[in-house]
Amino acid sequence: MTSSSPPPQEHADGNGDVDGIGNGDGNRNGNALAPLSGSATRPAPPLAIEVFTGPESAFFATSSLIIGARDAILVDAQLTRSAGRELAEWIAGKGRNLLAVVITHPHPDHYFGVEEVLRLFPQAHVLAAPPVVDAIAATAAAKVRQWRPVYGDDIPENPILPRPLRPQPLMIDRQLIRVLYLGQGDCDTSTVVHVPGTRTVIAGDLAYNGTHIWTADTTAEQRTAWIRNLGRIAELGAQWVIAGHRAPEQGDEAARVLSFTGEYLQDYDRLLAEHPGDPEGLITAVGELYGELTLPPVLAAAAAAHTRVGADEDAVAPADEDPADTA
């Protein structure tokens, strides 16, 4: 992060009485997601993070479960009802009380499935940073119209709107969980979840891992800002970065995941400049460098958006025009 970069905004839900969120023992009037109090004297038990990866039909989206001794917090909740049900059953198998679901950004492949999670965990609260809540409120209806022709009833008719997080840190088992608003990723309203005790950043769609990267909704200037935000994530010093989309059999080593994402974005812009107005040429050129990656329709959608004849590359098409759009 350069000295001119604004610090990431920190959001959480917790300020004395936390709007009925439980304290982990079934008391919904307690304060499970409390701000730091400094009162804990016992050593904090270790947290664990486990990752559920959705099927290719749900774009290999990841959902990360932060697991404490009795409680857990989920980050992101899949695209379809069927993937959401599978996710919920996976969480149930962990034997923890689900306190909350944190949504990192307003793309439906990270929150449409949350209603299925709530069927098994009705006490859990769905939370997001205020700009993410606003973006979901503004775009959810259009996203339902976009995806219903593709998935039918496997897409919710009325997606659940998260509640806004408050500007204080989350806690689980007396350990800090930081929800940091960075802004630009594959959309301009992105957060990451930093779990210092596990040296992990759950990066949402600021990072990708083994898949083509969704760039169709970004301009060249925004992609430059995105790369800067990768540097801000690196400065958190995490050992592990969990990408928002992860191909099977990929590891989560922070340096590799962040380097891959940044290098892909730089290569994409270089090749886009070499193939103006030529989507097939751009797809071929990117494929020569990254032919092993999954989700080729994501690359095709980006190429179509950025190479329209007569289109300003900085004026990308609305995301709901293309049913291949994962935004």
N, C-alpha and C positions, 0 to 999 in steps of 0.2 A: 504494500500500500504506500503510495506516495504521500508526502506531507500535505498535498492539496486534496487528498481524498477524504470525504466526510466519514466519520466513524460509523460503523453499522449501528442501526437502531436496535435496541434489545426490547423484545416483547415477551410477556408471559401473562398468565392469568393467576393473580394472587395478590390480595391486598387486605389482610385481616380476614373478614368473611368473604369466601371466594364463591359467591353466588350459588351456594348449595353443592359445590364439588366436595366429595367425601374425603375422609382422612385416611382411607385405606382399611378401615375396620368396619365398613358398612354404614358409617354415620355420614349422611349426605349433607349435614350442616357443619361439618368440620372444614379443615383447610389443608387438603392433600397437596395442592400445588402452591405451597406457601412460599413467600419471599424468604430470603436468607434471614435467620434470626440470631445466629451466633450462639444459640443456647445449647446446641448439641455437644456433648462431651465424650460420648462413646465413639470409637472408630466407625466410620460409615462402612456398611457392607458393600462389596463390589457390585457394580451394575454390569449387566451384559446387554449386548445388542445382537438380535437375530434378524435376518432379512428374508422376507417373502418376495419372490419374484413372480409376477404375473405371466400368463402365457403370451406367445407371440401375438395372438389376436388382441391382447391388451398392451402390446408394444413393450413387453418385458419391463413394465413399470415396477418399481420397487416400493415395498412398504416395510418400514423398519420398526421393530418392537424394542423399546428400551425397557429392560426387565430388572426389577428390583426383587427384594425378598418376598414381598406379597403383592406388589402392585406393578403396573406397567403403563407405559404411554406409547401410543402408536403414532408414527409419522407417515402420512399419506395412505390412501385407501382404495386404489385401483379404479378402473374405468367402468367395468360392467357389473351387473348384479351377480352374475355367476362367479366372476373373479372375487368380488366382495364376499360372497358366501364362503368360498374356499379360504379366503383370508381369515374370516371370522372363526371358522372351524380350526384353523391352524393356531390362532391366538388362544382359543379355548383349551387346546391341548397343552398350553404352557402352564395352566393352573394358576393364573394371576388375575387379580382384579384390574380391569382396564379403567384407568382414571380418565383418560382423554385421548382424543385423536387430533393431532396438529397437522394442518394442511399447509404445505410449503408455498404453493402458488396456485393461480386460478385455472390451470388446465384440467379438464374433466377426467383425464386418465389418472388423476391423483385424488379425486374426491367424489366422483359419481358413485363409487361402490360403498360409500360410508354408511348408507342406510342399512345395508346388509350386516355391517359390523354392529350397528346399534340394535338389530334384532336380537343378537346374542348378548350384547352388553348395553342395555338401555340406560344404565347409569352414567355411561361415558359422555363427556362433553366434547363437542367438535369446535375446535379453536383455530384461529389464524390471525396473523398480524392485520391490523386495520386496513392497510391498502389492499391486502389480498381479499379480505371480506368485501370491500367495495368493488373490486374487480369481478369477483364471483357474482355478486348481486347484479352487476351491469351486463354480464355475458352469459349467465347460465341458461336463460331461455333460448338464446340463439344456438348455444351448443347442443341443447336437447333437439332442436329442429335439425341441426346438422347431422347428429349421430343416430336419430331414430330410424332413418331409412337404411342405415347400415346394420344396426343391432336390434331394431325392433324393441320389444318389451324388456330386453336385457339392459336397457338404459332407463334410469328413473325418469318419470314424467315431471316430477317437481323435486329437483335436487335439494339436499339439505344445505342451508346457508350457515357457515360457521359463525360462532360468536367471536367478537374481537378480543384478542389478547391484550393484557395490560403491560405497561412498561416496567416489569419487574421479572426477575428470574424464576423459572420453574424449579421445583425441588422434587426429588423422589428418593426415599431412603436417605434424606439429609444430604443429597448430592445435587450439584448444580446442573441444570439443563438450560442452555442459552438458546433462545430463538432470535436470530439476527436477521434483520431486514437489510438486504444488499441492493435490491432493485433489479438491475439488468442481468438476466440469464437468457434462456430461450424465449422469455417474455420479459416485460419491463417491471414486473411486480413479483419478485422472488425473495424467499427467505431460505436460510439454512438453519439446521439445529446442531449446535455444538455441545457435545457431551465430554467435558474435559476429563472426567474420571476414567473414561475408556479411550481417551485420545482419538475420538471419532468425530467427524463432521458428516451429518446426513445432509447431502447437498441439494436435494431436489433436482430440478433440471438446470442448475448451474453446471452440473457435471454429468457426463455420459461415460459409458464403459462397455466397449465392444459392440456398439451399435452406431449407425449413422446418426448424426446430430440434427435435431429439428432447428433449422435456421429460417424457415419460410416466413416467419413473422418478425424478422429482425432486419434492420438496415446495416450497412457496412459500419456506420458510426456506432450503432448499438452493439454490434459484435466486438468492436474495439473496447467498449465499456465492459462487455461480458468478460473479455480476456483480463482486463484490469481486476475484475472481481475474483477471478481465479487466483490472482496474486494475493488478494485479501484473505481468501480461504487458506492459502498456503501459510500465511503469517499466523494463523491460529495454532500452527505447530502440531496438527493432528498426525497420527500414524496411519489412520484409515479414513478414507473418504468413500461414502456410499452414494453412488450416482443415482439419479432419478430413473434412469433406464440402464439395465445391466444385462448383457447377453449371458447365456448359460456358461458356467465354468470360468467366469472371470473373478479374479481376486480384487480386493478393495484397497490395495496399497496406495496411499495418498499421492505420493510423487508421480506414480505411473498414471493414475486416473486424471489428475490435474494436467499433466503434460500431454496426455492423449487429447483431452478436450481442447486445450489451447492450440496445439499443433494442427488439429483438424480444422479449427476455425480459421487459422492463418492460411492453411493450404486451400481451403474452400474459397476464401477471398482472392487469393492469387489466381486460382484456376477460373474463377468467375470473371476476373478481368481479362483473361486470355480467351474466353468463349462468350463474349457478349451476344445476346440474341440467339444462342445455340444451346438449348437445353440438353439435347442428346450428346453434344460434344462435351458439355460440362459433366454430365453423368459418366461418360466414358473416362474422362480425365480423372475424376475423383475415384472412380472404380479401380483405375490402374494403381492408385496409391493405397486404397482402402477396400480392396475387393473382398477381404475376409470378413467385413463387418455385416452384421444382421440389419434388418429393417431397411432394405433398399427403397421401399416406397417413400420413406421419409426423405431420402435424397431426391427422388423424382419430384416430390411436391416442392422442395426448395428450388430445384432447377426451374420448374415451371413458373414459380413466383418471381424469380429473379432475372429471367431472360426473356420476358415478354417484349416483343418488338415494339419499340417506341415508348416502353415504360421506363420511368425513372427508377433505377435500382433502389433508391432510397424510399420509394413509395410502394411498399409491398402490398399485396392484395389482402383484403380482409380474410381472416382465418376461416370463416364459415363458407367460403366459396368452394372449397375443395374437400370432398369427403375423405380424402387421404390425410387431411390435417389432423395431427394429434393434439393440437392446442385446445 
